[in-house]
Amino acid sequence: MRIGIVTTWFERGAGYVSRQYRDVLQKEHQVFIYARGGEKYAIGDKKWDDKNVTWGKKIPIHMPMTIDLEDFKKWIKKNHIEIVLFNEQQWWDPVLLCNKLGIKTGAYVDYYSKETVAFFALYDFLICNTRRHYGVFSWHKQTAYIPWGTDVDVFKPQNFNAVKENGFVTFFHSCGVSPERKGTDLLIKAFDVIHGPAKLVIHTQTDLKVFYPELKEIISEMEKSARLVVRTETVPAPGLYYLGDVYVYPTRLEGIGLTIAEASACGLPLIVPDNGPMNEFVGAQNGTLVKVEKYFERKDCYYWPQCEVGVDGLAQAMQYYVDNVGRIPEFKKAARDYAEKYLDWQKNAEPLKNMFNEFILIPFDENRMIMEQVIEYEVKRSNWRTKIYRKFPFVYLPLSWFWPLIKRFYRAK
């Protein structure tokens, strides 16, 4: 079959998810990527740019995951796309367009709110990579649960015995551009009370002293004493896991939690909140679950509430590994063994290759009521730029050329 994946396509979690799907599906099918954009495009990057990647046009609509519909339609027809798989598609117009064209659609499930759960009926099929997501969408006629995993050949241990050579435990944490969501502040506070031979390495793409001015002094003191090393950079797979012995990830919210599986595959025992989906990656042999102290909603009304572990509970979990420094090689091997058994994406995703042949197209008229609800939802949150584009999509390029005049005209109205 000819399958199109609509996604963010660069060095980012969503990009890696789509790439893992592509790598499995292209063993049996022809797979094309429609890179709808995001913070940037990876044009010219050999790891992301090839003949089957189309870099979608950006449009002046300030909503997540917007797509130039005419450009998208041309891509579908040019490549004779039979199925479109959307990754985190929060703007529904492209899905509606595929429905009208009679193109089979599916979604990798990650982002949804209580209001939008019903809208997923517009997809012909859904793929859930966590039990948590599957529990919400099991009502759909064609929903598949494919346990998440990682590339255990790319993410693998370098040295089980490094801790013996160094004489201390190195805790590793990756927070990317979202230290608040990843619980980096909780980790810094917890590590501050750890005693014994221990070191903390944080990989970030944000200046933590600027992001957390209230923690600037603690961070500086830890750095001066060489207890803390902060690496502020973008690093491609397999990342910097080799720097650590134990992966600490007190995240407040995850759609999946890609780095959890990656860390276990790299032989790092895990410390994560005892909450879904994080706890789905931890068994008795590969990590520790920390009790959640409170739950609270996110501002964007994401379906699941955020969680927060206690600093004391987190510190206690970390202290265990410091107190048992001699057993770290044993813990690391157990983490790798667990990943090989349960977190190997190639094994977990094997059913996907045939599923795409089995999914059927849901008749267009069957979801007419949901379509009307989706259109009403989009109209309510549309700004005037969106309305112009919806009404005159064929004049998108002239609109971008004459944008200052158009804005002046509408302000006058």
N, C-alpha and C positions, 0 to 999 in steps of 0.2 A: 504494500500500500504506500501511498504518498502522503506522509504525515508532516504537518507544519506545527512548529512550536512557537508560540508568541510569548516573549519573555524579555526581561532585562538580560543583557548579554555582555558582561564584563566581570572583572574581579570583584565579585560580591556573592553573598550567600545564595540569592535567588538565581544568579547565573550558574553557580555550581550545581544547584538542584536540576536545572534544565539540562545542563551538560551531562549529568548522570543519566537522565532520561534518554537523551539523544544517544549516548554510547550504547545503551541496552537496545533501544528500538532499531538503530541502524544496522543491527546484525541481521534483521529480517525485513526491514522496510527502507524506503528512501525517506530521509528526514531533512527538512528545510527549517531554517531559523528565521523568524521575523523579529529582529531586535528593535523593540518599540522605544528604546531609549531608557532614560533614568538620569542619574547624575552625570553620566558621560557615555560616549561610544568608544568601543575598543577597536576602531578602524585601524588596520595596519598591524595590529597585535597578532602574531602568528598563532598564539594559543586560542584566539577567539575569532579570528577573521579567516574565512575560507569561501570557496565558490558557492556553498549552499547557505551562506548567511546574507540576508538582506537587511540593510540598515534603514529602518523606517524613518519617515520624515517627522520632524517635530512640529507640533501645532500649538498656537497660542491659546490653549484652554488650560486653566489652572485647576486641574483635577488629576488625581493619581492615575497612571497607566493610560493616558490618552493616546490615540492613534489617528493618523490621517486615514480616514475611511476609504477614500478613493485609491490611495496608494496601497492600502491593505487589500482592497478588492482586486487590484491589478496583480498583486503578488500571488493571491489565491489562484487566479485564472492562468497566469504565466506558468506556474509550477504544477498546475493541475492537482491542487491539494484536495485530498479526499476527507481528511480528518484534521481538525485544528485542536491542539492541546494548549490551553491557556495557563500561564503561570501567574498566580496572584492578580488576576484581572479585576480591578475595582471599578473600572468604567465599563458599563454594560453595552454600549452602542456596538462595539465590534462583535459581541456575542449575538446580539439581535440581527446584525447584518448577515452573519453566517447562517442563522436560522432561516432568514428570508431566501438565501441562496441555496438552501438545501444541503449545506455542508455539515457533516457530523462534527459535534463539538464535545470537548471534555475539559476538565479542569483538575489540575493538581491543587488540592484543597489546603489552604493556609489561612487566608484572611477572610473574616466574615463577622457580621454583627447580628444581633437578634433580629433586626429588621430585614437583613439581606439573606438569611438562611433559606427562606422559601424561594428566593430568586434563582437558586442553584438548580431548580427544576428545568430551567432553560437549557442546561447542558444535557446532552444525550447520555453522558457518563461522568462519573467522578472517581478520582483516585485519592485515597486517604493513606498517608504514610505513618499515621499514629492511631492508636486505639481511641485516643481522645477525640480526634476529628471524626473517625468512623462512627463513634457513638452518637454524634450530632447528625450525620448524613446517611445513616443506615436506611432511612425511609425512601431514599431515591431508588428508582427501579434498577439502575445499573451503577452500583457503587462497589468499588473494589478496595480491599484493605491490603496494601503492600507494605510490610514493615520497612522502615527506613534503614539505610545502611550507608557504608562508605566504601571507597576503593581501598581495600586492605593491601593492595600491592603498592599503592602510592603512599598511603599513610601506614607506616610500619616503624617498629622500634629501631633505634640505632645502637643503644647500649643499655642492657638491663643492669649492669653493675656500676654505672657512673656514680651512684651515691656512695659506694664503697671507696671510690677513688677520691671523691670530693670531701667526704666525711660529714656531709650535711644534706638535708632534704631540700630540694628546690620545688617550690610550688609555682605552677604556671597558670596564667589567666589571660584569656583573649577577650577584648571588649570592642574591638573595631571602632566604629563611629558612634556607638551607643553605650557608653559606660554606665549611664543611669539605668537603662533597661537590664544591662548585664550584671548589675549589683556590684560594680567595682568599688563603690564607696563602702559597702558592707565588708568586702574583702580587706580593704586597707585598714579599717578599724579593727577587724578581727586579728589580722596579722600583727598589729601593733602590740597585742597582749600575748603573743606566742613567745615561749621561752625555749631555749635550746638551740641546737645547730640547724638553723633554717634560713632560707633565702626565698624571696618572692620575685618572679619575673612577670611583668605585665606587658602584653603586646597590645598597642592601641594605635588608632589613627587620629586621636584627639589629644591635645595638650591637657593632661589631667590637672595640672596646677591651675590652669585657666578655667577648666570645666568645674573643678571643685575648689574654689578659693578657700573654703573653710578647712580643707585638708592640706593646703599648700605646705604648712609648717611640718606636719607629720610626714608628708612625702619627702620633703627636703632632708629631714633628719634621717629617715630610713636610707635615702640615697647616700648621704655622707658616711653612714656607718656600713655601707655596702650590703645592707640587708635587702635592699630593693633595687631592681634594675628595670627601668621603663624603656621599652623599645617602641618608638613612635615612627612607624613606617608601614607601607603596604607590602606584604610578602605573599607571593603565589604559593600554591600547594607544593609540597606538604607543610608549609608554614614553619613555625618555630617550636613545635612541640618537643623537639629533641633537646631543648634547653631545660625541660622540666622533668620531675619525677612523679608529681601528683598534679592532676588538673582540678583547679578550684573554680567553680562556675555558679555563684549564687544568684543566678539570673532571676529577674522578676517576672519575665514573660517570654515564651518561645512559641513559634509556630511548630517547629520541629526541634531545633537545637543541633545544628549540623556539627558544631565543634565538639559536642559530647561524644558522638560516634567516632569522630576523627581522633580525638585524644585517646580513647580506649584502644583504637586500632594501633596507635603509636606506643602502646604499652604504658599508658598513664592511668593509674587508678583514679576514680572520679569522686568529687565531692559536689553534690548538686542538691537543690531543694527537693523535698519529698512531695512533689506535685507534678501533675502531667503537663507536658509530655516528658519532662526531664527524667522522671523516675522510671519511664519505660525502657531506658537504656542501661539501667543499673540492676545487676543481680547481686546475690550474696558474695560473689567472688571478685567483682571488679570495681567496687566503690562503696561510698557511704552516703546515705540520705540524711539531710538536715531538716528538722521539723520546721514547718512554716508557722510564723507567729501571727501574721495578719494577711488579709486579702482586701484589695481595693480596686475599683474600676479605673480603666484608662480613659483619658479625655475623649478619645475618638470612638468610644462605645464598642470596642472590640468585644466579641462574644464572651471571651473568658476573662475573669478578673486577674489582675496582677497579684503576685504573692511576694512575701518578704520573710526571709529567715531572720532569726535573732542573731545578733553579733556573737553573743556568748555561745550559742549552739554551734555556730560556724567555727569559732575559735576552738571549741572542744573537738570537733571533727578533725581539724587540722593538727591539733596537738597530738592526737592519737598517732599520726604518721611520724611526727618528730620523736615521740617516745618509743616508737618501734622502728627506728631507723634501720636496724639490722635486717628487718623483714621486707624492706622496700623492693629488692630484686624479686622476691617471691610475689609481692603484690603486683608488680609490673608485668610479670609473666602471666599472672591470672587475668589481668586486664586485656592483654593481647589474645589469650586463649578465648576469652568471652567474645571478643570482637570477631575472631575467625569463625566462631560457631553461630553467632546471632546477628552480627552487624556487617556481613559481607553483602554489599549491594548487588553484585553479580548473581549471587544465589537468591537473595530475597526478591529481586526483580525479574527472575526468570519467567514467571507467568505473564508478565506484561507483553511479551512478544506476540503471544497468541491472542491475548485479550482484545487487542486492537482490531483483529479480524472478526471477533465475536460480537462486539458492541453494535447495536442496531440504532437506526435513526428514529427518534421519536417524532411522530407526525406533528407538523407545524401547528395545526389547529388545537392540538391537545393542551397546549400551554397558553392559549390566548389570554386568559385572565391574568396569569403571571406576567405576561408581556405588558399588559396594560398597567400593572402595578409597578413594573420596572421603569416604564416610560414616565409615569407620574413621579416616581422617585428621582429620576434623573432631571426632570424638568424643575422640580423643587430646588434642587441643589445647583442648578445651572446658573452661571452668570451670563451677562449679555453677550460675551464673546462666544460662548458655547452655542447660544441660540443662533447667532449669525452663521456660525460654521455649519450647524445642523441644517439650516435653511438653504445655504448656498455652498455646499461642499466642493462643487466644481470650480469655484473661484477662490480656492484656498491660497494659491500662490499670489494672485493679485492682492488679496487681503493683506498678506504679509508685507507686500511691497508698499501699500498705501495705508499701513496701520496708523500712522500719526493723524492722517486726515479723517479716518473712520472714527478714531477715538474722539476727535474734536467734534465731529458731527453728532455723535451719540451724547456727548456731554451737553451740547446745545439743546438737544431734545429734552 
